[in-house]
Amino acid sequence: MKDCRREFPIGKMCKVFKVSRSAFYKSLHYLPSGRDHENRILLFEIRRIHQLSRASYGSPRIADELKARGFKASKPRVARLMKKHNIRAIHKKKYVVTTDSEHSFAVAENWLNRNFSANAAGKVWVSDITYIRTGKGWLYLTAILDLYDRKVIGWSQSSDLSAASTSIAAWKMAVKNRSMSDDLIFHSDRGVQYACADFTKLLSSYPQVSQSMSRKGNCWDNAVAESFFKTLKVEHVYRQRFDDKEDAAVSIFEWIETWYNRHRRHSALNNLTIEEFNKSSITQNAA
């Protein structure tokens, strides 16, 4: 209105924008406060972080990221700015898990028993398989996470559901990327890829490994692996249209390796990134 007052009558502009004349003239002499200046800087950073997170971060994670970047802003203040400027985290969609547990192979005991914590790396690994829709069929993603820091230490992407392409391929990557402790629990559902002879024989070649499986039809027994796939679907997959499996494979590789494992803040780690969590653990152990 201020810039257009030479072109349009003040009264008419006030009527169109539903602003009183007194408020308009008062604004002509308004000088932004220090707080307003800070809010503009914070808003700029909030939008950058929100965009970097692929619109997945809400106010708690954004506030922690601001703190890590050297900005002082409380979570309520960040929440108010986000609400005022309509900056929101994307909503979750319902996620359905499909597991082929109708097989004749033996199943392992549930040694994990929903204890989703570990006091050191290489003590508890969890795994699962999910499906990614593309324009040319399904891409199957197998992931292995370490419960200590929630890092994806092994994974595979394949066009078929054979054990060689899924569980075995992901396991081989995991043992290359991370050392095992003297007693490791490896937990999964009862899917044939984890129960078949080829995979159980592979695990048995590691005497320190105890295989663990969820109870039949109970997805909560493998909640951390389920949660990872839900995060992947909600924050990335549901927002993409993959032309083919190669397109999906490249995109998911980038999301896991450059975002999830390196920069994403995890609520299970007190909103630290995996790298920050491991550095803080080393510092605490040294102290």
BELSUL-V449418 format. One record per residue. N is the residue number from 1. RES is the residue in three letters. SS is DSSP state (A for helix, B for strand, O for the rest). OMEGA is omega in degrees with one decimal (NA if undefined). D_LAST is the distance of its C-alpha to the last C-alpha in Angstrom with 1 decimal. Layout:
BEGIN
[[N/RES/SS/OMEGA/D_LAST] [N/RES/SS/OMEGA/D_LAST]]
END
This chain:
BEGIN
[[1/MET/O/-179.3/60.4] [2/LYS/O/-178.0/59.9] [3/ASP/O/-174.7/60.5] [4/CYS/O/-172.8/63.5] [5/ARG/O/176.4/65.3] [6/ARG/O/-176.9/67.9] [7/GLU/O/-176.2/68.8] [8/PHE/O/177.9/68.8] [9/PRO/O/-179.6/69.9] [10/ILE/A/-177.6/67.2] [11/GLY/A/-179.3/68.8] [12/LYS/A/179.0/68.9] [13/MET/A/178.1/65.3] [14/CYS/A/179.9/64.2] [15/LYS/A/-179.1/66.2] [16/VAL/A/-176.9/64.8] [17/PHE/A/177.1/61.1] [18/LYS/O/178.7/61.8] [19/VAL/O/178.4/60.7] [20/SER/O/177.9/62.6] [21/ARG/A/-177.7/64.2] [22/SER/A/178.6/62.5] [23/ALA/A/179.7/59.0] [24/PHE/A/-178.7/59.9] [25/TYR/A/176.4/61.1] [26/LYS/A/-178.1/58.1] [27/SER/A/-179.6/55.8] [28/LEU/A/-177.3/57.6] [29/HIS/O/-176.8/56.2] [30/TYR/O/174.7/52.7] [31/LEU/O/-179.4/49.8] [32/PRO/O/177.9/46.4] [33/SER/O/176.5/43.7] [34/GLY/A/178.5/40.3] [35/ARG/A/178.4/39.1] [36/ASP/A/178.9/41.5] [37/HIS/A/178.1/40.2] [38/GLU/A/-179.2/36.6] [39/ASN/A/178.2/37.8] [40/ARG/A/177.6/39.7] [41/ILE/A/178.9/36.6] [42/LEU/A/-179.0/34.5] [43/LEU/A/177.5/37.4] [44/PHE/A/179.9/37.5] [45/GLU/A/178.4/33.8] [46/ILE/A/179.5/34.2] [47/ARG/A/178.0/37.1] [48/ARG/A/-179.1/35.3] [49/ILE/A/179.2/32.4] [50/HIS/A/178.5/34.9] [51/GLN/A/179.1/36.9] [52/LEU/A/-179.2/33.9] [53/SER/O/-176.7/33.0] [54/ARG/O/179.1/36.6] [55/ALA/O/-178.5/37.3] [56/SER/O/-176.1/34.9] [57/TYR/O/167.8/32.5] [58/GLY/O/-175.2/33.2] [59/SER/A/-179.6/32.1] [60/PRO/A/-179.2/28.6] [61/ARG/A/178.8/27.5] [62/ILE/A/178.0/29.3] [63/ALA/A/178.9/27.7] [64/ASP/A/177.6/24.1] [65/GLU/A/175.7/25.3] [66/LEU/A/178.8/26.8] [67/LYS/A/179.1/23.5] [68/ALA/A/-179.9/21.8] [69/ARG/O/175.6/24.8] [70/GLY/O/179.0/24.4] [71/PHE/O/177.1/27.2] [72/LYS/O/-180.0/27.2] [73/ALA/O/179.4/29.2] [74/SER/O/178.9/28.9] [75/LYS/A/176.2/29.7] [76/PRO/A/179.6/33.1] [77/ARG/A/178.0/34.1] [78/VAL/A/179.7/33.4] [79/ALA/A/179.6/35.3] [80/ARG/A/179.6/38.2] [81/LEU/A/-180.0/38.5] [82/MET/A/179.4/38.4] [83/LYS/A/-178.6/41.1] [84/LYS/A/-175.9/43.2] [85/HIS/O/173.0/43.3] [86/ASN/O/176.1/43.5] [87/ILE/O/-173.2/40.3] [88/ARG/O/170.6/39.4] [89/ALA/O/179.3/37.4] [90/ILE/O/-177.5/39.8] [91/HIS/O/179.5/40.9] [92/LYS/O/173.4/40.2] [93/LYS/O/179.1/43.1] [94/LYS/O/-177.1/43.9] [95/TYR/O/-177.4/42.5] [96/VAL/O/-179.8/44.4] [97/VAL/O/178.1/43.1] [98/THR/O/-178.3/45.7] [99/THR/O/176.8/45.0] [100/ASP/O/-179.8/47.6] [101/SER/O/178.8/47.0] [102/GLU/O/-179.1/50.7] [103/HIS/O/-175.9/50.7] [104/SER/O/-178.4/51.5] [105/PHE/O/177.7/48.2] [106/ALA/O/177.4/46.1] [107/VAL/O/-177.0/43.1] [108/ALA/O/175.1/39.8] [109/GLU/O/177.0/38.3] [110/ASN/O/-178.6/36.0] [111/TRP/O/-179.7/32.9] [112/LEU/O/175.6/30.7] [113/ASN/O/176.8/32.6] [114/ARG/O/173.9/31.1] [115/ASN/O/-171.2/27.5] [116/PHE/O/177.4/26.1] [117/SER/O/177.5/22.4] [118/ALA/O/-176.7/20.3] [119/ASN/O/177.8/16.8] [120/ALA/O/178.3/16.6] [121/ALA/O/175.8/18.7] [122/GLY/O/-178.9/22.1] [123/LYS/O/179.1/22.7] [124/VAL/B/175.4/25.2] [125/TRP/B/176.7/27.4] [126/VAL/B/-175.2/30.2] [127/SER/B/176.8/33.3] [128/ASP/B/-179.3/36.5] [129/ILE/B/176.3/39.5] [130/THR/B/-174.6/41.1] [131/TYR/B/177.7/44.1] [132/ILE/B/-179.0/44.5] [133/ARG/B/173.9/48.0] [134/THR/B/179.3/49.5] [135/GLY/O/179.9/53.0] [136/LYS/O/174.8/53.7] [137/GLY/B/-176.2/52.3] [138/TRP/B/168.6/49.0] [139/LEU/B/-177.5/45.8] [140/TYR/B/-179.3/43.6] [141/LEU/B/174.3/39.8] [142/THR/B/-178.4/37.6] [143/ALA/B/173.9/33.8] [144/ILE/B/180.0/30.9] [145/LEU/B/172.0/27.6] [146/ASP/B/-177.2/24.3] [147/LEU/O/-178.1/23.5] [148/TYR/O/-177.1/19.8] [149/ASP/O/177.5/19.9] [150/ARG/O/-179.4/23.7] [151/LYS/O/172.7/24.3] [152/VAL/B/-174.5/27.8] [153/ILE/B/178.5/27.4] [154/GLY/B/178.2/31.0] [155/TRP/B/177.2/34.3] [156/SER/B/175.5/37.9] [157/GLN/B/-172.8/40.9] [158/SER/B/177.2/44.4] [159/SER/O/178.5/48.0] [160/ASP/O/-175.8/48.4] [161/LEU/O/176.3/46.7] [162/SER/O/178.6/46.9] [163/ALA/O/-179.3/43.9] [164/ALA/O/-177.2/43.9] [165/SER/O/-174.3/43.5] [166/THR/O/-173.0/41.0] [167/SER/A/-177.9/38.8] [168/ILE/A/179.6/39.1] [169/ALA/A/178.9/38.5] [170/ALA/A/179.0/35.4] [171/TRP/A/-179.1/34.0] [172/LYS/A/176.6/34.6] [173/MET/A/-177.1/32.7] [174/ALA/A/-177.2/29.7] [175/VAL/A/174.1/29.4] [176/LYS/A/-174.4/29.6] [177/ASN/A/-175.0/26.8] [178/ARG/O/177.9/24.3] [179/SER/O/177.5/23.7] [180/MET/O/173.6/24.4] [181/SER/O/-179.9/22.6] [182/ASP/O/177.3/24.7] [183/ASP/O/-177.6/26.1] [184/LEU/B/171.2/26.7] [185/ILE/B/174.8/28.8] [186/PHE/B/-173.6/31.0] [187/HIS/B/177.6/32.6] [188/SER/B/170.7/35.6] [189/ASP/O/-176.8/38.9] [190/ARG/O/-178.2/42.1] [191/GLY/O/-176.3/43.4] [192/VAL/A/-179.6/45.5] [193/GLN/A/179.8/43.2] [194/TYR/A/-176.4/40.6] [195/ALA/A/-175.1/43.1] [196/CYS/O/-175.6/45.4] [197/ALA/A/-177.5/45.8] [198/ASP/A/-177.9/44.5] [199/PHE/A/-179.4/41.1] [200/THR/A/176.0/40.7] [201/LYS/A/177.7/41.8] [202/LEU/A/179.5/39.1] [203/LEU/A/-177.9/36.4] [204/SER/A/177.2/37.8] [205/SER/O/175.1/37.3] [206/TYR/O/-172.7/33.5] [207/PRO/O/-178.2/33.4] [208/GLN/O/-174.8/29.9] [209/VAL/B/172.6/31.1] [210/SER/B/-179.9/32.5] [211/GLN/B/-178.5/34.7] [212/SER/B/179.8/34.8] [213/MET/B/177.4/37.3] [214/SER/O/172.7/38.0] [215/ARG/O/-175.4/40.9] [216/LYS/O/175.8/44.2] [217/GLY/O/-177.0/44.5] [218/ASN/O/-176.4/41.2] [219/CYS/A/-178.7/39.2] [220/TRP/A/178.5/36.5] [221/ASP/A/178.1/35.4] [222/ASN/A/-169.8/34.1] [223/ALA/A/-176.8/33.1] [224/VAL/A/177.0/30.1] [225/ALA/A/177.2/32.4] [226/GLU/A/-178.5/35.2] [227/SER/A/178.2/33.0] [228/PHE/A/-179.7/32.1] [229/PHE/A/176.6/35.8] [230/LYS/A/177.5/36.7] [231/THR/A/178.8/34.3] [232/LEU/A/-177.4/35.8] [233/LYS/A/-174.6/39.3] [234/VAL/A/-174.5/38.9] [235/GLU/A/-173.9/36.9] [236/HIS/O/-170.2/38.7] [237/VAL/A/-177.6/41.5] [238/TYR/A/-178.0/43.6] [239/ARG/A/-177.8/43.8] [240/GLN/O/167.6/45.1] [241/ARG/O/-175.9/48.4] [242/PHE/O/-179.3/48.0] [243/ASP/O/-179.1/51.3] [244/ASP/O/-176.2/50.4] [245/LYS/A/179.4/47.7] [246/GLU/A/177.7/46.7] [247/ASP/A/179.5/46.2] [248/ALA/A/-177.3/44.0] [249/ALA/A/179.7/42.0] [250/VAL/A/-178.3/41.1] [251/SER/A/-179.5/40.2] [252/ILE/A/174.5/38.0] [253/PHE/A/-179.3/36.2] [254/GLU/A/-178.1/35.4] [255/TRP/A/-178.2/34.2] [256/ILE/A/-169.8/31.8] [257/GLU/A/-176.4/30.4] [258/THR/A/-179.6/30.4] [259/TRP/A/-172.6/29.9] [260/TYR/A/-175.8/28.5] [261/ASN/O/-173.0/25.9] [262/ARG/O/-169.3/24.9] [263/HIS/O/-177.0/25.7] [264/ARG/O/176.8/26.6] [265/ARG/O/-173.3/24.5] [266/HIS/B/-179.8/24.2] [267/SER/A/179.2/24.7] [268/ALA/A/179.7/23.0] [269/LEU/A/-177.6/19.7] [270/ASN/O/178.7/20.1] [271/ASN/O/171.4/22.2] [272/LEU/B/168.5/19.7] [273/THR/O/179.4/21.0] [274/ILE/A/179.5/20.1] [275/GLU/A/177.7/18.5] [276/GLU/A/-179.7/16.5] [277/PHE/A/-178.8/15.4] [278/ASN/A/177.2/14.3] [279/LYS/A/179.6/12.5] [280/SER/A/177.9/10.5] [281/SER/A/177.6/9.8] [282/ILE/A/179.7/8.6] [283/THR/A/-179.9/6.2] [284/GLN/A/179.0/5.1] [285/ASN/A/178.7/5.4] [286/ALA/A/179.7/3.8] [287/ALA/O/NA/0.0]]
END
